[in-house]
């Protein structure tokens, strides 16, 4: 099996990040990953019953956008949010996006 490709921090584009986070399922995956030190794909999924192919697609989009780093550990693919790298490239972007829409943080 070949290793996953991840963009270098300087190659991460704002439009790719925003496009990946525009999907509600991917946004929820990123929110779950924010509070962890890494999760297998199935545990990071916000809803049950998502087909493996759909889940793989969501993680591929997140990985290609530069939001997650995926590593193979034993038989699992562990995904880690690249929070510090994104914060270094686009300061304040992820905290703002991840806070928006959560209970009590909507702005009128």
Secondary structure, DSSP 4 states (H G I P E B T S, - for coil): -PPPP---GGG--HHHHHHHHTSHHHHHHHHHHHTSS-EEHHHH-SSTT--HHHHHHHHHHHHHHTSEEEEEETTEEEEEE-HHHHHHHSTTHHHHHHHTTSTT----
